[in-house]
Amino acid sequence: MKSAALITLLLLFIFAGQVQAKTLIKVGGYEFPPYIEIVDSRASGLTVELISELNKIQSDYHFELVLTTPIRRFKDYQQGLFDAVFFEDPNWGWLQGNHKISNSPVIATDSEVFIALKQFAKSQAWFDNLDDKTLIGILGYHYQLANFENNPSILENEYKMTLLSSHKKSIELVLKKRSDMAIVTRSYLNQYLNKYPESKKKLLISERVAQTYKHQLLIRPTHQLNVNTLYKIVKKTLAQNTLATKLKILGLQQHDI
């Protein structure tokens, strides 16, 4: 019995040593479907799947998701609550706030488009002039049409945007005729229409691109894991069949190394 207990204790020490040997990377994430979707404080989505696969494909680093919000993310980063962000663009407040952060080459591209009811939007010309139309956006997001401004007061007063926290609701309010248009992430729109195909015939999707997402990996410059190594690991992981298929279904374009 004593020898069995000693063996068990020894194995526990060995396991603990292996865990401690891994470098921890805390990845910040906020509501940004299909990358991160939060329901009852539980996250799912492409970023969550990527983190899971990263922890399987290598043994030097342990990636851990830390939830934040679009507005709180910069303060949380400054306070050291997380070290990295995936599928992010430096233009989304990181450069403007002079935050010290390293960014990788682009790993994938996505975009934002406008949607409207076909009942009112008879052609693509509908999207040429936004001045006389109501528009829904997401609270805390940086919109290119507003010079990447995310201040709610400015977006609401100067750009006449109604800001929500729910991407699904932004589409549904257009369907319910409670807003003329919404600005939507294309990959999430693809996911939504796959789930609710009956909505596709009701909506006109703009050919006009409101913003092209140049998704990158951001990480603290002083972290043990440098951005070049992170980039290589992530690119290798995204090339795996499961994730590569998921990106294709969502309409995301991968960039080669």
MARGU-103816 format. One record per residue (C-alpha): residue number from 0; residue in one letter; x, y, z. Coordinates in steps of 0.02 Angstrom, whole numbers, plus 50000, padded with zeros to 5 digits. Example, Ala and Ser with C-alpha at 12.3 -4.5 7.8 and 13.67 -1.06 7.14 Angstrom:
{0,'A',{50615,49775,50390}}
{1,'S',{50684,49947,50357}}
***
This chain:
{0,'M',{50000,50000,50000}}
{1,'K',{50141,50118,50046}}
{2,'S',{50233,50085,49882}}
{3,'A',{50072,50117,49782}}
{4,'A',{50047,50281,49874}}
{5,'L',{50226,50332,49839}}
{6,'I',{50208,50291,49656}}
{7,'T',{50046,50392,49647}}
{8,'L',{50129,50539,49734}}
{9,'L',{50278,50528,49616}}
{10,'L',{50164,50529,49464}}
{11,'L',{50073,50681,49533}}
{12,'F',{50237,50774,49552}}
{13,'I',{50289,50727,49375}}
{14,'F',{50121,50785,49306}}
{15,'A',{50129,50947,49405}}
{16,'G',{50304,50978,49338}}
{17,'Q',{50244,50953,49160}}
{18,'V',{50102,51076,49184}}
{19,'Q',{50215,51205,49266}}
{20,'A',{50340,51188,49124}}
{21,'K',{50212,51252,49000}}
{22,'T',{50209,51439,48968}}
{23,'L',{50036,51512,49000}}
{24,'I',{49958,51625,48869}}
{25,'K',{49796,51708,48924}}
{26,'V',{49692,51749,48770}}
{27,'G',{49565,51888,48788}}
{28,'G',{49398,51864,48704}}
{29,'Y',{49235,51960,48691}}
{30,'E',{49066,51934,48607}}
{31,'F',{49112,51929,48423}}
{32,'P',{49021,51788,48333}}
{33,'P',{49066,51674,48249}}
{34,'Y',{49236,51693,48335}}
{35,'I',{49167,51701,48512}}
{36,'E',{48987,51680,48564}}
{37,'I',{48945,51694,48749}}
{38,'V',{48788,51614,48821}}
{39,'D',{48765,51605,49010}}
{40,'S',{48948,51653,49035}}
{41,'R',{49004,51505,48929}}
{42,'A',{49099,51538,48769}}
{43,'S',{49098,51444,48605}}
{44,'G',{49153,51484,48428}}
{45,'L',{49304,51482,48314}}
{46,'T',{49425,51560,48440}}
{47,'V',{49374,51434,48574}}
{48,'E',{49401,51290,48452}}
{49,'L',{49569,51362,48400}}
{50,'I',{49627,51374,48581}}
{51,'S',{49575,51193,48611}}
{52,'E',{49671,51133,48457}}
{53,'L',{49824,51238,48502}}
{54,'N',{49834,51148,48668}}
{55,'K',{49827,50980,48579}}
{56,'I',{49950,51014,48439}}
{57,'Q',{50098,51067,48548}}
{58,'S',{50161,51047,48727}}
{59,'D',{50265,51204,48759}}
{60,'Y',{50122,51326,48787}}
{61,'H',{49953,51320,48872}}
{62,'F',{49821,51437,48799}}
{63,'E',{49679,51494,48911}}
{64,'L',{49528,51601,48866}}
{65,'V',{49490,51754,48973}}
{66,'L',{49323,51838,48940}}
{67,'T',{49309,52027,48927}}
{68,'T',{49197,52149,48833}}
{69,'P',{49227,52256,48677}}
{70,'I',{49238,52414,48783}}
{71,'R',{49329,52341,48934}}
{72,'R',{49461,52245,48835}}
{73,'F',{49591,52385,48834}}
{74,'K',{49581,52416,49021}}
{75,'D',{49588,52229,49056}}
{76,'Y',{49741,52213,48944}}
{77,'Q',{49829,52357,49032}}
{78,'Q',{49792,52274,49199}}
{79,'G',{49872,52112,49138}}
{80,'L',{49714,52007,49140}}
{81,'F',{49760,51936,48970}}
{82,'D',{49912,51933,48855}}
{83,'A',{49846,51904,48680}}
{84,'V',{49695,51924,48566}}
{85,'F',{49655,51817,48413}}
{86,'F',{49562,51873,48255}}
{87,'E',{49591,52056,48297}}
{88,'D',{49644,52212,48201}}
{89,'P',{49765,52341,48275}}
{90,'N',{49650,52477,48204}}
{91,'W',{49514,52424,48325}}
{92,'G',{49575,52541,48462}}
{93,'W',{49747,52467,48492}}
{94,'L',{49844,52592,48386}}
{95,'Q',{49734,52739,48434}}
{96,'G',{49759,52703,48619}}
{97,'N',{49948,52682,48602}}
{98,'H',{49941,52512,48683}}
{99,'K',{50104,52415,48682}}
{100,'I',{50064,52260,48581}}
{101,'S',{50145,52157,48443}}
{102,'N',{50043,52103,48292}}
{103,'S',{50068,51959,48172}}
{104,'P',{50044,51957,47983}}
{105,'V',{49864,51936,47929}}
{106,'I',{49800,51759,47963}}
{107,'A',{49628,51776,47884}}
{108,'T',{49510,51905,47811}}
{109,'D',{49327,51936,47843}}
{110,'S',{49217,52088,47814}}
{111,'E',{49067,52190,47866}}
{112,'V',{48917,52215,47752}}
{113,'F',{48750,52303,47763}}
{114,'I',{48584,52212,47763}}
{115,'A',{48408,52278,47729}}
{116,'L',{48238,52207,47690}}
{117,'K',{48208,52176,47505}}
{118,'Q',{48034,52245,47535}}
{119,'F',{48112,52418,47548}}
{120,'A',{48285,52397,47470}}
{121,'K',{48245,52363,47288}}
{122,'S',{48425,52370,47225}}
{123,'Q',{48606,52394,47279}}
{124,'A',{48581,52582,47258}}
{125,'W',{48491,52577,47426}}
{126,'F',{48660,52563,47511}}
{127,'D',{48740,52711,47421}}
{128,'N',{48672,52842,47541}}
{129,'L',{48657,52804,47727}}
{130,'D',{48609,52979,47784}}
{131,'D',{48421,52955,47779}}
{132,'K',{48417,52779,47851}}
{133,'T',{48421,52704,48025}}
{134,'L',{48570,52590,48057}}
{135,'I',{48609,52461,48191}}
{136,'G',{48785,52425,48253}}
{137,'I',{48867,52336,48399}}
{138,'L',{48917,52425,48559}}
{139,'G',{49106,52441,48577}}
{140,'Y',{49147,52400,48396}}
{141,'H',{49259,52508,48285}}
{142,'Y',{49177,52552,48120}}
{143,'Q',{49276,52610,47969}}
{144,'L',{49132,52719,47910}}
{145,'A',{49158,52816,48073}}
{146,'N',{49349,52820,48057}}
{147,'F',{49360,52675,48179}}
{148,'E',{49273,52774,48314}}
{149,'N',{49188,52670,48449}}
{150,'N',{49127,52806,48567}}
{151,'P',{48940,52768,48587}}
{152,'S',{48893,52951,48600}}
{153,'I',{48980,52995,48436}}
{154,'L',{48912,52844,48344}}
{155,'E',{48735,52877,48404}}
{156,'N',{48733,53066,48378}}
{157,'E',{48844,53093,48227}}
{158,'Y',{48815,52931,48133}}
{159,'K',{48636,52898,48191}}
{160,'M',{48676,52720,48244}}
{161,'T',{48578,52617,48367}}
{162,'L',{48701,52511,48465}}
{163,'L',{48659,52337,48530}}
{164,'S',{48756,52198,48615}}
{165,'S',{48674,52058,48516}}
{166,'H',{48724,52019,48337}}
{167,'K',{48573,51906,48316}}
{168,'K',{48456,52043,48375}}
{169,'S',{48531,52168,48253}}
{170,'I',{48477,52055,48108}}
{171,'E',{48309,52018,48185}}
{172,'L',{48266,52202,48210}}
{173,'V',{48291,52228,48023}}
{174,'L',{48179,52078,47988}}
{175,'K',{48048,52151,48106}}
{176,'K',{48055,52320,48014}}
{177,'R',{48120,52410,48168}}
{178,'S',{48275,52472,48078}}
{179,'D',{48313,52510,47896}}
{180,'M',{48483,52426,47900}}
{181,'A',{48611,52338,48007}}
{182,'I',{48798,52323,47985}}
{183,'V',{48845,52139,48006}}
{184,'T',{49002,52032,48006}}
{185,'R',{48992,51930,47846}}
{186,'S',{49048,51766,47926}}
{187,'Y',{48916,51783,48061}}
{188,'L',{48785,51824,47930}}
{189,'N',{48835,51664,47837}}
{190,'Q',{48815,51566,47998}}
{191,'Y',{48647,51648,48035}}
{192,'L',{48577,51614,47862}}
{193,'N',{48635,51433,47868}}
{194,'K',{48535,51415,48029}}
{195,'Y',{48385,51519,47971}}
{196,'P',{48380,51495,47781}}
{197,'E',{48205,51568,47770}}
{198,'S',{48277,51740,47810}}
{199,'K',{48390,51739,47657}}
{200,'K',{48250,51775,47534}}
{201,'K',{48193,51923,47640}}
{202,'L',{48360,52012,47653}}
{203,'L',{48463,52111,47528}}
{204,'I',{48648,52098,47567}}
{205,'S',{48756,52242,47510}}
{206,'E',{48891,52219,47381}}
{207,'R',{48967,52372,47464}}
{208,'V',{49093,52316,47595}}
{209,'A',{49085,52424,47751}}
{210,'Q',{49251,52359,47816}}
{211,'T',{49375,52222,47773}}
{212,'Y',{49437,52132,47928}}
{213,'K',{49623,52098,47920}}
{214,'H',{49628,51973,48061}}
{215,'Q',{49792,51962,48154}}
{216,'L',{49860,51892,48316}}
{217,'L',{49903,52021,48449}}
{218,'I',{50015,51981,48596}}
{219,'R',{50107,52075,48732}}
{220,'P',{50284,52117,48669}}
{221,'T',{50363,52065,48835}}
{222,'H',{50282,51893,48837}}
{223,'Q',{50393,51738,48828}}
{224,'L',{50300,51683,48673}}
{225,'N',{50349,51801,48532}}
{226,'V',{50227,51847,48396}}
{227,'N',{50322,51756,48256}}
{228,'T',{50317,51590,48350}}
{229,'L',{50134,51616,48393}}
{230,'Y',{50095,51652,48210}}
{231,'K',{50178,51492,48151}}
{232,'I',{50089,51384,48281}}
{233,'V',{49919,51460,48241}}
{234,'K',{49942,51444,48053}}
{235,'K',{49988,51261,48073}}
{236,'T',{49835,51233,48181}}
{237,'L',{49716,51324,48063}}
{238,'A',{49777,51214,47920}}
{239,'Q',{49708,51059,48006}}
{240,'N',{49556,50983,47922}}
{241,'T',{49427,51025,48056}}
{242,'L',{49471,51209,48073}}
{243,'A',{49509,51232,47888}}
{244,'T',{49336,51165,47847}}
{245,'K',{49256,51279,47977}}
{246,'L',{49342,51432,47903}}
{247,'K',{49284,51384,47729}}
{248,'I',{49103,51362,47785}}
{249,'L',{49107,51533,47868}}
{250,'G',{49180,51611,47710}}
{251,'L',{49344,51662,47789}}
{252,'Q',{49495,51680,47677}}
{253,'Q',{49657,51611,47750}}
{254,'H',{49823,51695,47712}}
{255,'D',{49978,51592,47674}}
{256,'I',{50137,51610,47776}}
***
